[in-house]
Amino acid sequence: MSEAATAFANYIAKLERRGAFAGEARAALLGVPVRIRHFGAYQDIVREGERPQESCFVESGLVSRYRTLPNGSRQIVSFHIPGDMVDLQSALVIVADHGIRTHVPTVILMIAHDDILRIAAEHPSVGRAFWFDTLVDAAIFREWTVNVGRRNTRERTAHLLLEFNARFAAIGMVRDGWFDLPVTQNDLADALGITPVHMNRTMQWLRGERLIRTHSRAVLIEDMAGMVALAGFDPVYLHPEGPRSAPDGV
């Protein structure tokens, strides 16, 4: 198996944690052609208005989706970590209505839209798995809308840090309670709709209340119950339970 195919097997393993594929479907997924691209920090993978022909899988690193306003300010609308297919919906949506960029050196696997659509049509179980992946993305977008629109700065910051903790824990990237958060406070401010100064003060407050600890770019949720209560965090929107089972024979 090629290096790219071996790496894509990580995404297949993620999908299969929600429900195993039959042999033919799994073999078809493993046979999908993929190509590896290496990006430096803060490089665009997709720009708004482009017509991409491939979807992006994060093998390592971290990326975000973002929108740029006419005045040049940026709103980050989601973060994506290793194991995420960033823009599966672009297989059907022709024009990119947002950009995708890295925050650290990142390895991306590119999968052609034609191959995604073909395998989804030939293997309904794979199509359902892709569909569920996009539904989880949509659920996260809804939660982010609530976060920025209805929670105060301390609450929304706590909520985002808890989301990172939950998502990193799901892929085994939380060790002794610590996870690496390879984004700057400016990046967090762009995700939370606040100024960098306000972001800095909020992180100081969370540390001062002993809700979190930080070391360089590593974060420890020191008081999990306190953070959950502050943020009103409920991980149900991440849908760890997986998709509803398909009827027999479908």
N, C-alpha and C positions, 0 to 999 in steps of 0.2 A: 504494500500500500504506500502511495506517495506521501510526502510530508504534508501536503495540503489536505489530502483525504484523511490522514490520521488526525489532523487538527479539526476537520469538520466533524469527525466522529464525536467530538466533545458536544457539539450541538445536538447530534442524534441522541447521545446519552441523556441530555437534558430533556428532550422530547419524550424519550422512553421512560423517564421517571414518572411521567404522567400517564403512561399506558404503552405497553410493548407493541411493536409492529410485527406483523407476520413476516416470514422470511423473505418473500419477494419484495415487499415494501421496504424492508430494511436494506436489502441488497441494492435496490434502486437508489435509495438515498446515499449509500456509500459510494455508488458509482457516479454521482453527480460531479461533473467537472468543476473544480474550484481553482482559483489562483490566489497566491499570497501577495499582499502588498504591505510594505513597511512605511510608516509615517512617523515624522518627528512630532514634537509637542506643538500644539496650536497650529496644525495644518488642516485645511479643509479637505474633506473626503468628497462631499457633495455640496454644491452651492445652490442657493435659492434660484429658481428659474431654469435650472438645468433639466435635461431629459435623461436621467440615468438609465443604463441598460442592465445594471447588476444591483443586487442587494448585498449588504455588508454584515458580516459576522465578526464579532470582536473575539479574537483569539487571546490577546493580551493587551493590557493598557486600559484606557478609559476614554469614552467619547461622549459628546452631548449633541442633542438636536437644539437648534436655536432659530429665532427670528430676529431680523435686524430692522429697526425702525428707520424712517427717513432722516431722523436727526443723528443716526449713527449708533444709538444705544442698542444694546443687545438684551434679549430675553431668552434665557435658557429654558426650554420646555420639558427636557428629560435628560437624565444621565443613563449611560449604558456601560455595563461592566463585562468582564470576560464571560462568555457563554451566551451573550445576547445577540440575536439577529436584529440589527438596528432598524432597518427600514424594509421589512418584509412587504409592507403595503405598497411599496414602490413598484412591485411586480404588476400591479393593476393601475396605480395612479401615474399618469404619464409625466406630468411636470412636477418637479420637486417644489413644494410650497414652504420648505424650511431648509436650512443648511445643517450639515453634520461636520463636526470638527473634533480633533483629538485634544486632549489636555496633557498627555504625557506621550513618550514614544509608544507607538501602538502597532500591533500586527492585526491586519484585517484580511479576512478571506472574502473574496468576491465571487458571488454565484449569479450566473446569468438569469435574467427574468424568464427567458424562454424555457430554461430548464426547470425553474421553480413551478411555472404554470403547467408544464408537461407532466411532471411527476405528481403534482396535485390532482390532475385530471385522471391519470392512470391508476393512482392508488388513493382512494377516498380517505383511508386512515391517515395518510400523510397530509392530505388537504385539510382534514379536521384539525390536525396538530398545528398546521400553519395558521389556520383560522383562530384557534384558541390563543396562539401566541399574540396575534394582533389584538384580540379582545383583552388580554392582560395589559397590553400597552395602553389601550383605551381606558381601562380602569385606573391605571396610574395617572393618565392625563386628567381624568375627572377629579382624582384626589388632589392633584396639584392645583387645579382650579379652586377647589375649596380651600386649600392651604394658603394660597396667595390672596384669595378674595375675602376670607372670613376669619382667619386666625391672625393674632397679633404677631409681632416680629419674633418674640421669644418662643411662642407656640410653634410657628412655622419652621423656625430653625431646628427646634427639638424634633419636630416631625420628620424633617428631611434627614437628620442624622440617624433617627431610628429606622427610616426606610433603608438607608445605606447599610446599617448594621444587619437588618433582616436579610437583605439581598446578598450581602457578602457572606453571611453565615450559611445561606443556602448552597453556596458553592465552595464552602470550606475555607474561606479567606478571613475568618475571625479566629484569632489565636489568643488564648488566655484573656478573652474579652476585648482585645485590641483589633482594630482594622485600619489599614492604610487608606487614607482619603487623599488621593493625589490631585486635588484641586486647590486653588488659592481662595482666599477670602473674597477676592473680587469675583471669582467664578460663582461662589455661593451667593453673593449679593445679586448677581445676574439671574440666578435661579429663583431667588426669593423676592425679587422686586424691591430691594432696598439699596441704600448707598453702602459703599465699602466701609465708611466710618461707622455707620449703624451696625453693620455686620460684625466689625471688630468689637464694638461695645457689647453686642449680644453674646458673642463667644466668651468674652471676659466675664459676663454675668453668669453664664452657665457654669464656667469653671469656678467662679466665686461661690456659687450655691452648691458646689460639689456634686453637680449633676453629671458632669463629664470631666475627663482629664485629657490633655493633649500632649503629645511629644513630637516635635517636628510636624509631620503630616499624619501622624497616627492618632487615633481617637479611641478612648475607652468610655463606654457608657457606665459611669460610676454608680449612679442611682437609677436603675432601670425602672423601678416602680414610680419614682418621682418624675422621670422623663415621660413615661407613658401617660401619667396623670396630667402633666403640663400640656402635652401635645394632643391629648385625646386620641392616641395612636391605636388603631386596630388594623392588624395586617391582613384582614379579610380581602382587601382590595388587590392584594398580590396573588390571590387565589392559589395558595399552596396545595389545596385539595385536588387540583387538576380538573380536567373536563368531565362532563357527563359521559358515561359509556354509551357507545352507539348500539342500536338494536342489533340483535343477532342477524348475521348475514348481510349487514350493510357495511 
